Amino acid sequence: MSASKRQEPADAAAYRRYLAALTLFHQAAADSVGLTGADYQASNLLDLDGPMPSSELARRLGLSLAATTRLVDRLIEKGIARRAEDPSDRRRAVIAHTGHLPGNLAAVLDRVRMPIGAALESMTPEQRSGVAAYLAAAGQAYSDSARALRVEE
């Protein structure tokens, strides 16, 4: 039986549908405000993890330094990011998120935040704790695997 025709547990199929929906939503959200997928994820990384050198952003995104420079220029042009002096080494620059989201991105994101928030609110504290533990473990697994794949290239 081919890999695409194999039987899988219902929860595995639901998980794959969830991942597909998540990926397609974020691609559509990026498109709706004129961002590429890489621009969108760079904005997310800068917002979550704070200022970082272009080389670190390039490493995390799996892009060359030249491509990352162009990406950063686009983010600056849209008001999403800015270059700043590295507080630990004034000779270096870091890329920082400005807190600005382009266009109606906040409203686009609210389309999923609200129903997901309602679903989480309907859970017991123990269930929410389980979801939080899963998200932390899954996020780490995906990050580690992406890093490993890039090393293998």
DRENPA-3360 file (N, C-alpha, C; in nm, 2 decimals, always signed):
BEGIN
1 = MSASKRQE = +0.09/-0.12/+0.00/+0.00/+0.00/+0.00/+0.09/+0.12/+0.00 ~ +0.06/+0.22/-0.09/+0.14/+0.34/-0.09/+0.12/+0.42/+0.03 ~ +0.22/+0.51/+0.06/+0.22/+0.60/+0.17/+0.09/+0.68/+0.17 ~ +0.05/+0.73/+0.06/-0.07/+0.81/+0.05/-0.20/+0.74/+0.07 ~ -0.20/+0.60/+0.05/-0.32/+0.52/+0.07/-0.32/+0.45/+0.20 ~ -0.22/+0.46/+0.28/-0.22/+0.38/+0.41/-0.33/+0.43/+0.50 ~ -0.37/+0.34/+0.59/-0.47/+0.37/+0.69/-0.40/+0.44/+0.80 ~ -0.46/+0.54/+0.85/-0.40/+0.61/+0.97/-0.51/+0.63/+1.07;
9 = PADAAAYR = -0.48/+0.64/+1.20/-0.58/+0.66/+1.30/-0.65/+0.80/+1.27 ~ -0.78/+0.80/+1.31/-0.86/+0.92/+1.29/-0.79/+1.05/+1.35 ~ -0.73/+1.03/+1.46/-0.67/+1.15/+1.52/-0.55/+1.20/+1.44 ~ -0.48/+1.10/+1.37/-0.36/+1.14/+1.29/-0.41/+1.22/+1.17 ~ -0.52/+1.17/+1.11/-0.58/+1.24/+0.99/-0.63/+1.38/+1.04 ~ -0.69/+1.39/+1.15/-0.74/+1.52/+1.20/-0.62/+1.61/+1.22 ~ -0.51/+1.56/+1.28/-0.39/+1.64/+1.30/-0.33/+1.69/+1.17 ~ -0.33/+1.61/+1.07/-0.28/+1.65/+0.93/-0.37/+1.76/+0.87;
17 = RYLAALTL = -0.50/+1.74/+0.89/-0.60/+1.84/+0.84/-0.57/+1.98/+0.91 ~ -0.55/+1.97/+1.04/-0.52/+2.09/+1.12/-0.40/+2.16/+1.07 ~ -0.29/+2.08/+1.05/-0.16/+2.14/+1.00/-0.18/+2.20/+0.86 ~ -0.26/+2.14/+0.78/-0.28/+2.19/+0.64/-0.36/+2.32/+0.66 ~ -0.47/+2.32/+0.74/-0.55/+2.44/+0.76/-0.47/+2.56/+0.82 ~ -0.38/+2.52/+0.91/-0.30/+2.62/+0.98/-0.20/+2.69/+0.87 ~ -0.14/+2.60/+0.80/-0.04/+2.65/+0.70/-0.11/+2.74/+0.59 ~ -0.23/+2.69/+0.54/-0.30/+2.76/+0.44/-0.36/+2.89/+0.49;
25 = FHQAAADS = -0.40/+2.89/+0.61/-0.45/+3.02/+0.67/-0.34/+3.12/+0.68 ~ -0.23/+3.08/+0.73/-0.12/+3.18/+0.74/-0.06/+3.23/+0.61 ~ -0.07/+3.14/+0.51/-0.03/+3.18/+0.37/-0.13/+3.28/+0.32 ~ -0.26/+3.26/+0.34/-0.36/+3.35/+0.30/-0.35/+3.48/+0.38 ~ -0.32/+3.48/+0.51/-0.31/+3.60/+0.59/-0.19/+3.68/+0.54 ~ -0.08/+3.62/+0.51/+0.03/+3.69/+0.45/+0.00/+3.75/+0.32 ~ -0.06/+3.68/+0.23/-0.10/+3.73/+0.10/-0.20/+3.85/+0.11 ~ -0.29/+3.84/+0.21/-0.39/+3.95/+0.22/-0.33/+4.08/+0.26;
33 = VGLTGADY = -0.21/+4.08/+0.31/-0.15/+4.21/+0.34/-0.02/+4.24/+0.26 ~ +0.00/+4.16/+0.16/+0.11/+4.18/+0.07/+0.25/+4.13/+0.12 ~ +0.25/+4.03/+0.21/+0.37/+3.98/+0.26/+0.40/+3.84/+0.19 ~ +0.53/+3.81/+0.17/+0.56/+3.67/+0.14/+0.55/+3.59/+0.26 ~ +0.55/+3.46/+0.24/+0.55/+3.37/+0.36/+0.67/+3.39/+0.45 ~ +0.79/+3.41/+0.39/+0.91/+3.44/+0.46/+0.91/+3.57/+0.54 ~ +0.85/+3.67/+0.47/+0.83/+3.80/+0.54/+0.74/+3.79/+0.66 ~ +0.64/+3.72/+0.65/+0.54/+3.69/+0.75/+0.60/+3.62/+0.87;
41 = QASNLLDL = +0.68/+3.52/+0.84/+0.74/+3.44/+0.95/+0.86/+3.52/+1.01 ~ +0.93/+3.60/+0.93/+1.03/+3.69/+0.99/+0.97/+3.79/+1.09 ~ +0.86/+3.85/+1.05/+0.79/+3.94/+1.14/+0.75/+3.87/+1.27 ~ +0.70/+3.74/+1.26/+0.66/+3.67/+1.37/+0.78/+3.64/+1.46 ~ +0.89/+3.59/+1.41/+1.01/+3.56/+1.49/+1.06/+3.69/+1.56 ~ +1.06/+3.80/+1.49/+1.11/+3.92/+1.55/+1.02/+3.97/+1.66 ~ +0.89/+3.95/+1.64/+0.79/+3.99/+1.74/+0.80/+3.90/+1.87 ~ +0.82/+3.77/+1.84/+0.83/+3.68/+1.96/+0.96/+3.68/+2.03;
49 = DGPMPSSE = +1.07/+3.68/+1.95/+1.20/+3.66/+2.01/+1.28/+3.79/+2.03 ~ +1.23/+3.90/+1.98/+1.30/+4.03/+2.00/+1.41/+4.05/+1.89 ~ +1.48/+4.16/+1.91/+1.58/+4.20/+1.81/+1.69/+4.09/+1.79 ~ +1.73/+4.08/+1.67/+1.84/+3.98/+1.64/+1.92/+4.03/+1.52 ~ +2.04/+3.99/+1.51/+2.12/+4.02/+1.39/+2.06/+3.96/+1.26 ~ +2.08/+4.02/+1.15/+2.03/+3.96/+1.02/+2.08/+3.82/+1.00 ~ +2.20/+3.79/+1.05/+2.26/+3.65/+1.03/+2.18/+3.55/+1.11 ~ +2.13/+3.59/+1.23/+2.04/+3.49/+1.31/+1.91/+3.48/+1.24;
57 = LARRLGLS = +1.85/+3.59/+1.19/+1.72/+3.58/+1.12/+1.74/+3.49/+1.00 ~ +1.84/+3.51/+0.93/+1.87/+3.43/+0.81/+1.88/+3.28/+0.84 ~ +1.95/+3.25/+0.95/+1.97/+3.11/+0.99/+1.83/+3.05/+1.03 ~ +1.75/+3.12/+1.10/+1.62/+3.07/+1.15/+1.53/+3.05/+1.03 ~ +1.54/+3.14/+0.93/+1.45/+3.13/+0.82/+1.50/+3.03/+0.71 ~ +1.63/+3.00/+0.72/+1.69/+2.91/+0.62/+1.72/+2.99/+0.49 ~ +1.75/+3.12/+0.50/+1.77/+3.20/+0.38/+1.92/+3.24/+0.38 ~ +1.96/+3.28/+0.26/+2.10/+3.34/+0.25/+2.10/+3.48/+0.32;
65 = LAATTRLV = +2.22/+3.53/+0.34/+2.22/+3.67/+0.40/+2.17/+3.77/+0.30 ~ +2.20/+3.75/+0.17/+2.15/+3.84/+0.07/+2.00/+3.85/+0.06 ~ +1.94/+3.73/+0.06/+1.79/+3.72/+0.06/+1.73/+3.78/+0.19 ~ +1.80/+3.76/+0.30/+1.75/+3.82/+0.43/+1.76/+3.97/+0.42 ~ +1.87/+4.02/+0.37/+1.88/+4.17/+0.35/+1.77/+4.23/+0.28 ~ +1.73/+4.16/+0.17/+1.61/+4.21/+0.09/+1.48/+4.20/+0.17 ~ +1.47/+4.09/+0.24/+1.35/+4.07/+0.32/+1.34/+4.18/+0.43 ~ +1.45/+4.20/+0.50/+1.45/+4.31/+0.60/+1.42/+4.44/+0.54;
73 = DRLIEKGI = +1.47/+4.47/+0.42/+1.44/+4.60/+0.35/+1.29/+4.61/+0.33 ~ +1.22/+4.50/+0.29/+1.08/+4.50/+0.27/+1.00/+4.52/+0.40 ~ +1.05/+4.46/+0.51/+0.98/+4.48/+0.64/+1.00/+4.62/+0.68 ~ +1.11/+4.68/+0.66/+1.13/+4.82/+0.70/+1.04/+4.91/+0.62 ~ +1.04/+4.88/+0.49/+0.95/+4.96/+0.40/+0.81/+4.96/+0.44 ~ +0.76/+4.85/+0.49/+0.62/+4.83/+0.54/+0.60/+4.88/+0.68 ~ +0.71/+4.92/+0.75/+0.70/+4.97/+0.89/+0.69/+4.86/+0.99 ~ +0.72/+4.74/+0.95/+0.72/+4.62/+1.04/+0.84/+4.61/+1.13;
81 = ARRAEDPS = +0.96/+4.64/+1.07/+1.08/+4.63/+1.14/+1.17/+4.75/+1.12 ~ +1.27/+4.76/+1.20/+1.37/+4.86/+1.19/+1.51/+4.81/+1.23 ~ +1.61/+4.87/+1.17/+1.75/+4.84/+1.21/+1.78/+4.92/+1.33 ~ +1.85/+4.86/+1.43/+1.88/+4.93/+1.55/+2.03/+4.89/+1.59 ~ +2.08/+4.97/+1.68/+2.22/+4.94/+1.73/+2.21/+4.82/+1.82 ~ +2.30/+4.73/+1.81/+2.31/+4.61/+1.90/+2.35/+4.66/+2.04 ~ +2.27/+4.65/+2.15/+2.31/+4.71/+2.28/+2.44/+4.64/+2.33 ~ +2.47/+4.52/+2.29/+2.59/+4.45/+2.34/+2.71/+4.48/+2.26;
89 = DRRRAVIA = +2.69/+4.54/+2.14/+2.81/+4.57/+2.05/+2.76/+4.68/+1.95 ~ +2.80/+4.80/+1.98/+2.75/+4.91/+1.90/+2.80/+4.91/+1.76 ~ +2.89/+4.82/+1.73/+2.94/+4.81/+1.59/+2.84/+4.73/+1.50 ~ +2.76/+4.66/+1.57/+2.66/+4.57/+1.50/+2.52/+4.62/+1.50 ~ +2.45/+4.58/+1.40/+2.31/+4.62/+1.40/+2.22/+4.50/+1.42 ~ +2.11/+4.52/+1.48/+2.01/+4.41/+1.49/+1.88/+4.46/+1.42 ~ +1.80/+4.36/+1.39/+1.67/+4.39/+1.33/+1.56/+4.38/+1.45 ~ +1.48/+4.48/+1.46/+1.38/+4.48/+1.57/+1.24/+4.50/+1.51;
97 = HTGHLPGN = +1.14/+4.43/+1.57/+1.00/+4.45/+1.53/+0.96/+4.58/+1.58 ~ +0.88/+4.66/+1.51/+0.83/+4.79/+1.55/+0.69/+4.77/+1.63 ~ +0.63/+4.66/+1.62/+0.50/+4.64/+1.69/+0.39/+4.67/+1.59 ~ +0.42/+4.72/+1.47/+0.32/+4.75/+1.36/+0.29/+4.62/+1.29 ~ +0.16/+4.60/+1.26/+0.12/+4.49/+1.17/+0.06/+4.56/+1.05 ~ +0.09/+4.51/+0.93/+0.05/+4.58/+0.81/-0.10/+4.56/+0.78 ~ -0.16/+4.66/+0.72/-0.30/+4.65/+0.67/-0.39/+4.61/+0.78 ~ -0.48/+4.51/+0.75/-0.58/+4.46/+0.84/-0.53/+4.33/+0.90;
105 = LAAVLDRV = -0.40/+4.30/+0.92/-0.36/+4.17/+0.96/-0.41/+4.14/+1.10 ~ -0.42/+4.24/+1.19/-0.47/+4.21/+1.32/-0.61/+4.16/+1.31 ~ -0.70/+4.22/+1.23/-0.83/+4.17/+1.21/-0.84/+4.03/+1.15 ~ -0.75/+4.01/+1.05/-0.74/+3.88/+0.99/-0.71/+3.77/+1.09 ~ -0.61/+3.80/+1.18/-0.57/+3.70/+1.28/-0.68/+3.68/+1.38 ~ -0.76/+3.79/+1.41/-0.87/+3.78/+1.51/-0.97/+3.68/+1.46 ~ -0.98/+3.66/+1.33/-1.08/+3.56/+1.27/-1.06/+3.42/+1.33 ~ -0.93/+3.39/+1.36/-0.90/+3.26/+1.42/-0.88/+3.27/+1.57;
113 = RMPIGAAL = -0.83/+3.38/+1.62/-0.80/+3.39/+1.76/-0.93/+3.38/+1.84 ~ -1.04/+3.44/+1.79/-1.16/+3.45/+1.87/-1.22/+3.31/+1.89 ~ -1.24/+3.23/+1.78/-1.30/+3.10/+1.80/-1.20/+3.00/+1.88 ~ -1.07/+3.02/+1.85/-0.98/+2.93/+1.93/-0.98/+2.97/+2.08 ~ -0.98/+3.10/+2.10/-0.99/+3.14/+2.24/-1.12/+3.09/+2.31 ~ -1.23/+3.09/+2.24/-1.35/+3.04/+2.29/-1.34/+2.89/+2.32 ~ -1.28/+2.82/+2.23/-1.26/+2.67/+2.25/-1.17/+2.65/+2.38 ~ -1.07/+2.73/+2.39/-0.98/+2.71/+2.51/-1.05/+2.75/+2.64;
121 = ESMTPEQR = -1.13/+2.85/+2.63/-1.21/+2.89/+2.75/-1.31/+2.79/+2.80 ~ -1.35/+2.71/+2.70/-1.45/+2.60/+2.74/-1.38/+2.48/+2.80 ~ -1.25/+2.48/+2.80/-1.18/+2.36/+2.86/-1.15/+2.39/+3.01 ~ -1.13/+2.28/+3.08/-1.09/+2.28/+3.22/-0.95/+2.33/+3.23 ~ -0.91/+2.38/+3.34/-0.77/+2.42/+3.36/-0.67/+2.31/+3.32 ~ -0.70/+2.19/+3.36/-0.62/+2.07/+3.33/-0.61/+2.05/+3.18 ~ -0.72/+2.06/+3.11/-0.72/+2.05/+2.96/-0.63/+2.16/+2.90 ~ -0.65/+2.28/+2.94/-0.57/+2.39/+2.89/-0.42/+2.37/+2.92;
129 = SGVAAYLA = -0.39/+2.31/+3.03/-0.25/+2.28/+3.07/-0.20/+2.18/+2.97 ~ -0.28/+2.08/+2.94/-0.24/+1.98/+2.84/-0.21/+2.04/+2.70 ~ -0.30/+2.13/+2.66/-0.28/+2.19/+2.53/-0.15/+2.27/+2.53 ~ -0.13/+2.35/+2.64/+0.00/+2.43/+2.65/+0.12/+2.34/+2.65 ~ +0.12/+2.23/+2.72/+0.23/+2.14/+2.72/+0.25/+2.08/+2.58 ~ +0.14/+2.04/+2.51/+0.16/+1.99/+2.37/+0.22/+2.10/+2.28 ~ +0.16/+2.22/+2.29/+0.21/+2.33/+2.20/+0.36/+2.35/+2.22 ~ +0.41/+2.35/+2.35/+0.55/+2.37/+2.37/+0.63/+2.26/+2.32;
137 = AAGQAYSD = +0.59/+2.13/+2.34/+0.66/+2.02/+2.29/+0.66/+2.01/+2.14 ~ +0.55/+2.03/+2.08/+0.54/+2.03/+1.93/+0.62/+2.14/+1.87 ~ +0.61/+2.26/+1.92/+0.69/+2.37/+1.87/+0.84/+2.34/+1.88 ~ +0.89/+2.28/+1.99/+1.03/+2.25/+2.00/+1.06/+2.14/+1.90 ~ +0.98/+2.04/+1.88/+1.01/+1.93/+1.79/+1.02/+1.98/+1.64 ~ +0.92/+2.07/+1.60/+0.93/+2.13/+1.47/+1.05/+2.22/+1.45 ~ +1.08/+2.30/+1.55/+1.20/+2.38/+1.54/+1.33/+2.30/+1.53 ~ +1.34/+2.20/+1.61/+1.46/+2.11/+1.61/+1.47/+2.04/+1.48;
145 = SARALRVE = +1.36/+1.99/+1.43/+1.36/+1.92/+1.30/+1.39/+2.01/+1.18 ~ +1.34/+2.13/+1.18/+1.37/+2.22/+1.07/+1.52/+2.26/+1.07 ~ +1.58/+2.28/+1.19/+1.72/+2.31/+1.21/+1.80/+2.19/+1.15 ~ +1.76/+2.07/+1.19/+1.84/+1.95/+1.15/+1.83/+1.93/+0.99 ~ +1.71/+1.96/+0.94/+1.70/+1.95/+0.79/+1.79/+2.04/+0.72 ~ +1.80/+2.16/+0.77/+1.89/+2.26/+0.71/+2.04/+2.23/+0.72 ~ +2.07/+2.16/+0.83/+2.21/+2.11/+0.84/+2.24/+2.00/+0.74 ~ +2.14/+1.92/+0.72/+2.16/+1.81/+0.62/+2.18/+1.85/+0.48;
153 = E = +2.13/+1.97/+0.45/+2.13/+2.02/+0.31/+2.27/+2.04/+0.26;
% end
